[in-house]
Structures are given as structure tokens and as C-alpha cells.
Amino acid sequence: MFIPEIETQSTKDIKAYQEDRLSELLVYLKNHSKFYQNLFEKHNINTRDIKTLEDLTKIPTTTKDDLQARNMDFLCVDKGKVVDYTTTSGTLGDPVTFALTDKDIERLAYNEYISFACADGTNDDIYQLMVTMDRRFMAGMAYYAGIRKLGGGIVRVGPGNPGLQFDTIERIKPNAFITVPSFLLKLIDYAEKNGIDYKNSSIKKAICIGESMRNANLELNTLGQKIREKWDIKLYSTYASTEMGTAFTECGQGKGGHHHPEMIIVEFLDDNDMPVAEGEPGEVTITTIGVEAMPLLRFKTGDICYHYTEKCECGRNTMRLGPVIGRKKQMIKYKGTTLYPPSLYDLLNDFEEIENYIVEVSTNNIGTDDILIHIGSKNTSEQFEKKIKDHFRAKLRVAPTVKFDSISEIYKRQFPEMSRKPITFVDKR
């Protein structure tokens, strides 16, 4: 198993390494970034005064609003050096364009190489790539480049189409998936309905993207448990975004996504942009290392997570990131209770009868949040609706409004044309 040397060094040495890289980044931003030049000038920041990671709190944070309003002011190179343009998914607003140079694409490949290696990957693996490769999607390209650097095999099947997925498994015998974990349940359902012996197939593990599979205590959540109960394969959780160009991937211990300190500086901040202690939820805030075209400094991702600092049994001495509790802008205040969508998803996943769902949040006539859950199920009885609401009351003390819709209609809403990942949350506030 390949582990970069920096990831096994002492926390003191890791911190010193990151502070050296931070100094290099500040000089680069001051010389090349219009956005950060303006920010430093506006707030009278002398970048030479920022010498430690703790000094980062002297610099204002960057937000998605900044990226949307001044997108190309973040570009630090001539457009002639740009070789690829990607966009964010736009989950929390208008999509943002990110430019990449050759150096940035090589950085992406290295990031995924060490991430797959972290997830016990070797050059003997054959990965069935079940994600979008086109539509300006950075992740698909990154996975492909990372597997090539690892030396593994790749089968580019793309998302959906369970029949083609199983045909590929039969023909090529891959041993690993890269997929959204909820799609594994659809594969299992398809296999059981069509008499496919999936449990004895060549597949031994899945690198799971885009959805949390663990609770804050790092145990498998309902989604993860339902997969493992049906299909005894190894599940590795990951967390990443276009903005950071970096992945936090679990090792075989399954105790959170490992931080790669050569790629990114990470802070966990409270509502006042100050660091939270370990054991407290904080907004993941990142400073990229080694990005040439559009580096970011103290960028607030909007994702709320816990972090863990004890050394991992795998040998890495790096911080580990817990699952996303929720996105800050998606926080729901409902009947005196604060909720995030993942807590609703986890309860909905408890019901075998629920085929699919969309959580819709709006503002009512008295200015508070309302939750309407569109549920696709063959069981639409009043008794089943009561069972769902009682389950919510027992776990969260509140029950949302439930509306049964056709399974096919919800599927269409989840996967609109040109969608790169399923839509399960609609915010109408």
C-alpha cells in the first residue's frame, strides 16, 4: 500500500510543511490573483505577516457567492495556459466555471492516485467507472486519470443502465465499482428480479461518491447497512468537490476520509469563522495547495463535518474527515427543531417500501420552514403514511408532510436532462 511520506510524519512536521506551502501560495496569489489582490488591499493584509496556520484567521474567508460574482477574477494564468474548463454542479446556486492547466490536471491525477491507494487500491484492480465522464464534470476525468496513474484497469460504463453494468461485469470481470452508493441498491434490485447471481460476481469493493454512508460516529448509516446486508463487498466512503480538487477517502479501517496535507489545508469553522474544537461540528474551509489556474484561500465549502485527529491504524498520521452532516445553506428549522437533509434521508432509507423520494423545503405564510416529502412507493395507504410519520416523530420529534407520487415521476425529477448526480433536495425558500 502506497502512503506518501508526509502523511506518516509527526503532526508537528506536517504542520511545518503546510506552513511552508502556505507562504508560497500567498506570494503566488498576491502576484497573480485579481480577486485576492483586491481582498488583501481592502483589508490591509500584509501576506508576510501570515506565517502559521493559526494566522489564517487574520484573512477573511472566501465564499461561493464570491466565486459566482467574480468567477474569472480568480484566474491566475493567461487563458492560453488553460487546457480544460469544468463547472461545479450548482447544487447551492449557479454553477461556477473552473479552469485547469496541464499542471492542475496532473495534480488531479496524483490526488486520485493517492486516494485510490488509500482505499487499498493496487495496479491489479479493474475499476468499473459508473459516473459521468463528460458534461464539464471534473470528477469523472479525475477518477480516470488517477486509476491510470495507479496502473489499474478502467471500464468506462457511465451512470445508470443496470443491464449494461451486469453485462460488463460478466464480460470483463472488474473487481471494483466507482459509484453513487444508492445506485448499488438499484443494481441489487435489478439482479434479484432478473436472477443474476451478483453475490458471487467478480466485484469485491466499491468506492462510493456523492452520498454519505456513515453516521457522525463513523458507523454505517441506513444506506450503508442496507447495501452490506444484501451484498458483502467492502465499501469506501469519499468526500470531494470541484472547488478543492482534492478527495478525502477512507482507508480500510473505515474511520473517516484521510486528509492529504500535500494537497490542501483544512479548517473547521463556526458561524464567526473561527476554528472549532475536535468533537464539534464545523464548516469545512479549504486552502488549496499546488493549484495553478484557480487556487483558493480559506474557501468555505458550505459542508458541516466533524474531524478526528488521532493516528489511524493504517499508519497515516493525518486528520480524518467525518461524513457531511449537512450543508449550511440547507439547514432546516422545522417546528423548533434544526435539521439537515441527510437526517431525513437516513430515516426514509429505513423503509423497504420506499423506492425513491425528494425532500422539498419551502417558506409558509408565517415565515417558517415547511417540509414536504414526495415519496415513490407501491404502498400508498394511509396506514403506511402514518407509519412513516410516526417513525419521524420517534427519531426527530417532528413529522413532515408526506405526499405519494408515482415512482417514475420522482425518478424524472431526480435525474433531469443533463443532470450529473441525483437530486434529492429541492429548496424553495
C-alpha positions as CSV (number, residue, x, y, z in Angstrom):
1,M,0.0,0.0,0.0
2,F,1.5,3.3,-1.1
3,I,1.4,6.1,1.6
4,P,3.1,9.5,0.8
5,E,5.9,10.1,3.3
6,I,4.4,13.4,4.6
7,E,1.2,11.5,5.7
8,T,3.1,9.4,8.2
9,Q,5.3,12.1,9.8
10,S,4.6,13.8,13.1
11,T,1.8,16.4,13.4
12,K,4.5,19.0,14.0
13,D,6.3,18.1,10.8
14,I,3.0,18.1,8.8
15,K,2.1,21.5,10.2
16,A,5.6,22.9,9.3
17,Y,5.3,21.5,5.8
18,Q,1.9,23.1,5.3
19,E,3.0,26.5,6.6
20,D,5.9,26.5,4.1
21,R,3.4,25.7,1.3
22,L,1.0,28.4,2.6
23,S,3.8,31.0,2.4
24,E,4.4,30.0,-1.3
25,L,0.6,30.3,-2.0
26,L,0.3,33.7,-0.5
27,V,3.1,35.1,-2.7
28,Y,1.5,33.4,-5.7
29,L,-1.9,34.9,-5.0
30,K,-0.5,38.4,-4.4
31,N,1.3,38.3,-7.7
32,H,-1.4,36.6,-9.9
33,S,-4.9,36.7,-8.5
34,K,-7.0,39.8,-9.1
35,F,-9.6,38.7,-6.5
36,Y,-7.1,38.1,-3.7
37,Q,-5.1,41.2,-4.6
38,N,-8.3,43.2,-4.1
39,L,-9.0,41.3,-0.8
40,F,-5.6,41.9,0.6
41,E,-5.7,45.6,-0.3
42,K,-9.2,46.1,1.1
43,H,-8.4,44.5,4.4
44,N,-4.8,45.9,4.7
45,I,-3.3,42.4,4.8
46,N,0.4,42.1,4.6
47,T,0.9,38.5,3.4
48,R,4.3,38.3,5.0
49,D,2.6,38.5,8.4
50,I,0.8,35.2,7.7
51,K,3.3,32.7,8.9
52,T,1.4,30.0,10.7
53,L,-1.8,28.1,10.1
54,E,-3.3,29.9,13.1
55,D,-2.6,33.2,11.3
56,L,-5.1,32.3,8.7
57,T,-7.9,33.7,10.9
58,K,-6.5,37.2,10.0
59,I,-7.7,36.7,6.4
60,P,-11.4,36.9,5.5
61,T,-13.0,33.8,4.2
62,T,-14.0,33.3,0.5
63,T,-17.5,32.0,-0.3
64,K,-19.4,30.5,-3.2
65,D,-21.0,34.0,-3.6
66,D,-17.6,35.4,-4.4
67,L,-16.9,32.7,-6.9
68,Q,-20.3,33.3,-8.6
69,A,-19.9,37.1,-8.7
70,R,-16.3,37.3,-9.7
71,N,-15.6,33.9,-11.3
72,M,-12.8,34.8,-13.7
73,D,-11.1,37.2,-11.2
74,F,-9.8,34.0,-9.6
75,L,-7.9,33.0,-12.7
76,C,-4.1,33.3,-12.1
77,V,-2.8,32.3,-15.6
78,D,-3.2,33.5,-19.1
79,K,-6.1,31.8,-20.9
80,G,-3.6,30.3,-23.3
81,K,-2.3,28.1,-20.5
82,V,-5.8,26.7,-19.7
83,V,-6.4,23.3,-21.2
84,D,-9.7,22.3,-19.6
85,Y,-12.8,24.0,-18.3
86,T,-15.0,22.3,-15.7
87,T,-18.1,23.5,-13.8
88,T,-19.5,22.9,-10.4
89,S,-22.8,21.1,-10.2
90,G,-24.6,24.2,-9.0
91,T,-26.3,22.4,-6.0
92,L,-26.2,25.6,-3.9
93,G,-26.6,28.2,-6.7
94,D,-25.4,29.0,-10.2
95,P,-22.6,26.7,-11.4
96,V,-19.1,28.1,-11.3
97,T,-16.5,27.6,-14.0
98,F,-13.1,26.3,-13.0
99,A,-10.1,26.4,-15.4
100,L,-7.3,23.9,-15.3
101,T,-3.8,23.9,-16.7
102,D,-1.7,20.8,-17.5
103,K,-0.2,21.1,-14.1
104,D,-3.6,21.1,-12.5
105,I,-4.7,18.0,-14.3
106,E,-1.5,16.2,-13.2
107,R,-2.3,17.3,-9.7
108,L,-5.8,15.9,-10.0
109,A,-4.4,12.6,-11.2
110,Y,-2.0,12.5,-8.3
111,N,-4.8,13.2,-5.9
112,E,-6.9,10.4,-7.1
113,Y,-3.9,8.1,-7.3
114,I,-3.1,8.5,-3.6
115,S,-6.9,8.4,-2.8
116,F,-7.4,5.0,-4.6
117,A,-4.2,3.8,-2.9
118,C,-5.7,4.9,0.4
119,A,-8.7,2.8,-0.4
120,D,-6.5,-0.3,-0.7
121,G,-6.2,0.1,-4.5
122,T,-3.4,-1.6,-6.5
123,N,-2.4,-2.0,-10.1
124,D,-4.2,-5.3,-10.1
125,D,-7.6,-3.7,-9.7
126,I,-10.1,-3.2,-12.5
127,Y,-12.5,-0.3,-11.8
128,Q,-16.0,-0.1,-13.3
129,L,-16.4,3.7,-13.6
130,M,-20.2,4.3,-13.1
131,V,-20.1,8.1,-13.2
132,T,-20.3,10.8,-15.8
133,M,-17.2,11.5,-17.8
134,D,-18.4,14.4,-19.9
135,R,-20.8,17.5,-19.2
136,R,-17.8,19.5,-17.8
137,F,-17.7,17.1,-14.8
138,M,-14.3,17.2,-13.1
139,A,-14.7,14.1,-11.0
140,G,-15.1,11.6,-13.9
141,M,-11.9,12.9,-15.6
142,A,-10.1,12.8,-12.2
143,Y,-11.0,9.2,-11.4
144,Y,-9.9,8.1,-14.9
145,A,-6.6,9.9,-14.6
146,G,-6.0,8.6,-11.1
147,I,-6.6,5.0,-12.0
148,R,-4.2,5.3,-14.9
149,K,-1.6,6.7,-12.5
150,L,-2.3,3.8,-10.1
151,G,-1.8,1.4,-13.0
152,G,-5.2,-0.2,-12.6
153,G,-7.7,-1.2,-15.3
154,I,-10.7,1.0,-16.2
155,V,-14.1,0.2,-17.7
156,R,-16.0,3.4,-18.6
157,V,-19.7,2.3,-18.4
158,G,-21.1,5.6,-17.0
159,P,-24.1,6.0,-14.7
160,G,-27.4,4.1,-14.8
161,N,-28.4,1.2,-17.0
162,P,-28.2,-1.8,-14.6
163,G,-28.3,-4.3,-17.6
164,L,-25.2,-2.9,-19.1
165,Q,-23.5,-2.8,-15.8
166,F,-24.0,-6.5,-15.2
167,D,-23.1,-7.3,-18.8
168,T,-19.8,-5.5,-18.2
169,I,-19.2,-7.5,-15.0
170,E,-19.8,-10.7,-16.8
171,R,-17.6,-9.8,-19.8
172,I,-14.6,-8.1,-18.2
173,K,-14.7,-9.2,-14.5
174,P,-13.9,-5.9,-12.8
175,N,-13.4,-6.2,-9.0
176,A,-14.3,-2.6,-8.0
177,F,-17.0,0.0,-8.6
178,I,-16.8,3.8,-8.5
179,T,-20.4,4.8,-7.9
180,V,-23.0,6.7,-6.0
181,P,-23.9,4.2,-3.2
182,S,-27.7,4.5,-3.7
183,F,-27.2,3.1,-7.2
184,L,-25.9,-0.1,-5.6
185,L,-29.4,-0.8,-4.2
186,K,-30.8,-0.4,-7.7
187,L,-28.3,-2.8,-9.0
188,I,-29.2,-5.3,-6.3
189,D,-32.9,-4.9,-7.0
190,Y,-32.3,-5.4,-10.8
191,A,-30.2,-8.5,-10.1
192,E,-32.7,-10.1,-7.8
193,K,-35.6,-9.5,-10.3
194,N,-33.5,-10.9,-13.2
195,G,-31.9,-13.9,-11.5
196,I,-28.4,-12.6,-11.5
197,D,-26.0,-14.1,-9.0
198,Y,-24.4,-10.8,-8.1
199,K,-23.1,-12.1,-4.7
200,N,-20.7,-14.4,-6.5
201,S,-19.6,-11.9,-9.1
202,S,-16.1,-10.5,-9.5
203,I,-17.0,-7.3,-7.6
204,K,-15.3,-7.1,-4.2
205,K,-15.4,-3.4,-3.3
206,A,-17.0,-0.1,-4.1
207,I,-15.5,3.5,-3.9
208,C,-18.7,5.4,-3.0
209,I,-19.1,9.1,-4.0
210,G,-21.6,11.8,-3.6
211,E,-23.6,10.4,-0.7
212,S,-22.8,9.8,3.0
213,M,-22.6,6.2,4.0
214,R,-21.7,6.8,7.7
215,N,-23.1,8.5,10.7
216,A,-21.2,11.0,12.8
217,N,-19.9,8.1,14.9
218,L,-18.4,6.6,11.7
219,E,-20.7,3.6,11.8
220,L,-22.5,2.7,8.6
221,N,-25.8,4.7,8.2
222,T,-29.0,3.1,7.0
223,L,-27.9,3.3,3.3
224,G,-24.6,1.7,4.0
225,Q,-26.2,-1.0,6.2
226,K,-28.8,-1.9,3.5
227,I,-26.1,-2.3,0.9
228,R,-23.9,-4.5,3.2
229,E,-26.8,-6.7,4.3
230,K,-27.5,-7.6,0.6
231,W,-24.0,-7.5,-0.9
232,D,-21.0,-8.3,1.3
233,I,-18.5,-6.1,-0.5
234,K,-16.1,-3.6,1.0
235,L,-17.4,0.0,1.0
236,Y,-15.1,3.0,1.0
237,S,-16.6,6.5,1.5
238,T,-15.2,9.6,-0.1
239,Y,-15.7,13.3,0.1
240,A,-14.6,15.9,-2.6
241,S,-15.7,18.9,-4.6
242,T,-14.7,20.7,-7.8
243,E,-13.6,23.7,-5.8
244,M,-11.0,21.9,-3.7
245,G,-9.8,19.5,-6.5
246,T,-9.0,17.1,-3.6
247,A,-10.6,14.0,-2.2
248,F,-10.8,12.7,1.4
249,T,-11.0,8.9,1.1
250,E,-11.4,6.2,3.7
251,C,-8.7,3.6,4.2
252,G,-9.6,0.0,5.0
253,Q,-10.2,1.0,8.7
254,G,-13.4,2.9,7.6
255,K,-12.8,5.7,10.2
256,G,-13.3,8.8,8.0
257,G,-11.7,10.3,4.9
258,H,-8.0,10.9,5.2
259,H,-6.6,14.4,4.7
260,H,-3.7,14.6,2.2
261,P,-1.6,17.5,3.6
262,E,0.4,17.9,0.4
263,M,-2.9,18.8,-1.4
264,I,-4.9,21.1,0.8
265,I,-5.1,23.0,4.1
266,V,-8.3,22.4,6.0
267,E,-10.1,24.4,8.8
268,F,-13.3,23.7,10.5
269,L,-15.1,27.0,11.4
270,D,-18.0,28.2,13.4
271,D,-20.5,30.9,12.4
272,N,-17.9,33.6,13.3
273,D,-15.3,32.0,11.0
274,M,-13.3,30.8,14.0
275,P,-11.9,27.2,14.4
276,V,-14.0,24.7,16.3
277,A,-12.5,22.1,18.6
278,E,-12.4,18.4,17.8
279,G,-15.7,16.9,18.6
280,E,-17.7,19.9,17.5
281,P,-19.2,20.3,14.0
282,G,-17.6,22.9,11.8
283,E,-17.9,24.2,8.2
284,V,-15.2,22.7,6.1
285,T,-13.0,25.6,4.9
286,I,-10.1,24.8,2.5
287,T,-7.0,26.4,1.1
288,T,-5.7,24.6,-2.0
289,I,-2.0,23.6,-2.4
290,G,-0.4,23.2,-5.8
291,V,-3.3,24.6,-7.9
292,E,-2.0,26.8,-10.7
293,A,-5.1,28.2,-12.5
294,M,-7.6,29.0,-9.8
295,P,-6.3,28.4,-6.3
296,L,-8.5,29.2,-3.3
297,L,-7.7,30.7,0.1
298,R,-9.9,30.0,3.1
299,F,-12.8,28.9,0.9
300,K,-16.0,27.9,2.8
301,T,-17.5,24.8,1.2
302,G,-20.8,25.1,3.0
303,D,-20.4,21.5,4.3
304,I,-20.7,20.8,8.0
305,C,-18.5,17.9,9.3
306,Y,-16.7,16.6,12.4
307,H,-13.0,15.9,12.3
308,Y,-10.7,13.4,14.1
309,T,-7.0,13.7,14.8
310,E,-5.8,10.5,16.5
311,K,-3.4,8.4,14.4
312,C,-5.0,5.8,12.2
313,E,-4.2,2.1,12.4
314,C,-3.3,2.3,8.7
315,G,-0.1,4.2,9.6
316,R,-1.2,7.7,8.5
317,N,-0.9,10.5,11.0
318,T,-3.2,12.9,9.2
319,M,-6.6,14.4,10.2
320,R,-9.7,12.4,9.2
321,L,-12.9,13.9,8.0
322,G,-16.3,12.6,9.1
323,P,-19.4,12.4,6.9
324,V,-21.2,15.5,5.8
325,I,-23.8,16.2,8.5
326,G,-25.4,18.7,6.1
327,R,-24.9,21.8,4.1
328,K,-25.0,25.1,5.9
329,K,-27.4,26.7,3.4
330,Q,-29.7,23.6,3.5
331,M,-30.2,23.8,7.3
332,I,-34.0,23.5,8.0
333,K,-35.7,24.9,11.1
334,Y,-38.9,23.0,11.4
335,K,-41.3,23.3,14.4
336,G,-38.5,24.3,16.7
337,T,-36.1,21.6,15.6
338,T,-32.9,22.1,13.5
339,L,-32.5,19.5,10.7
340,Y,-30.2,18.8,7.8
341,P,-31.5,16.8,4.8
342,P,-29.2,13.7,5.4
343,S,-31.0,13.0,8.7
344,L,-34.3,12.9,6.7
345,Y,-32.7,10.6,4.0
346,D,-31.5,8.2,6.6
347,L,-35.0,7.7,8.1
348,L,-36.5,7.3,4.6
349,N,-34.0,4.7,3.8
350,D,-35.3,2.6,6.7
351,F,-38.4,1.7,4.7
352,E,-38.0,-1.1,2.1
353,E,-41.3,0.0,0.5
354,I,-40.0,3.4,-0.4
355,E,-38.5,3.3,-4.0
356,N,-37.4,6.9,-4.2
357,Y,-38.1,10.3,-2.8
358,I,-37.4,14.1,-3.0
359,V,-37.4,16.3,0.1
360,E,-38.8,19.8,-0.7
361,V,-38.5,22.7,1.7
362,S,-40.4,26.0,1.4
363,T,-41.4,29.0,3.5
364,N,-45.0,29.1,4.7
365,N,-47.3,32.1,5.2
366,I,-45.9,32.8,8.7
367,G,-42.3,32.8,7.5
368,T,-41.1,29.5,8.9
369,D,-39.9,26.4,7.1
370,D,-42.2,23.6,5.8
371,I,-41.1,20.2,4.7
372,L,-42.9,18.2,2.0
373,I,-41.5,14.8,1.2
374,H,-42.5,13.3,-2.2
375,I,-42.4,9.6,-1.9
376,G,-42.5,6.9,-4.6
377,S,-43.9,3.7,-3.4
378,K,-46.2,0.9,-4.4
379,N,-47.7,1.2,-0.9
380,T,-49.7,4.4,-0.7
381,S,-52.1,3.5,2.1
382,E,-53.0,5.8,5.0
383,Q,-51.5,3.2,7.3
384,F,-48.1,3.4,5.6
385,E,-48.2,7.2,5.6
386,K,-48.9,7.1,9.4
387,K,-46.1,4.6,9.9
388,I,-43.6,7.0,8.1
389,K,-44.7,10.0,10.2
390,D,-44.6,8.0,13.4
391,H,-41.0,6.9,12.6
392,F,-40.0,10.6,12.1
393,R,-41.7,11.6,15.4
394,A,-39.9,8.8,17.2
395,K,-36.4,9.8,15.8
396,L,-36.6,13.5,15.3
397,R,-39.7,14.6,17.4
398,V,-41.3,16.1,14.3
399,A,-43.1,14.7,11.3
400,P,-43.0,16.3,7.8
401,T,-45.9,16.4,5.3
402,V,-45.9,13.3,3.1
403,K,-47.2,13.1,-0.5
404,F,-47.2,9.9,-2.6
405,D,-46.2,10.4,-6.2
406,S,-45.5,7.9,-9.0
407,I,-42.1,6.3,-8.8
408,S,-41.5,7.2,-12.4
409,E,-42.3,10.8,-11.9
410,I,-40.0,11.2,-9.0
411,Y,-37.2,9.4,-10.9
412,K,-37.6,12.0,-13.7
413,R,-37.3,14.8,-11.2
414,Q,-34.3,13.2,-9.6
415,F,-32.5,12.9,-12.9
416,P,-33.4,15.8,-15.2
417,E,-31.7,16.1,-18.5
418,M,-28.0,17.0,-18.2
419,S,-28.0,16.1,-14.5
420,R,-24.7,14.8,-13.2
421,K,-26.0,13.4,-9.9
422,P,-29.4,12.6,-8.4
423,I,-31.4,15.5,-7.0
424,T,-33.0,14.5,-3.6
425,F,-33.4,18.0,-2.1
426,V,-35.3,21.0,-3.5
427,D,-35.1,24.3,-1.6
428,K,-37.9,26.7,-2.5
429,R,-37.3,29.1,0.3
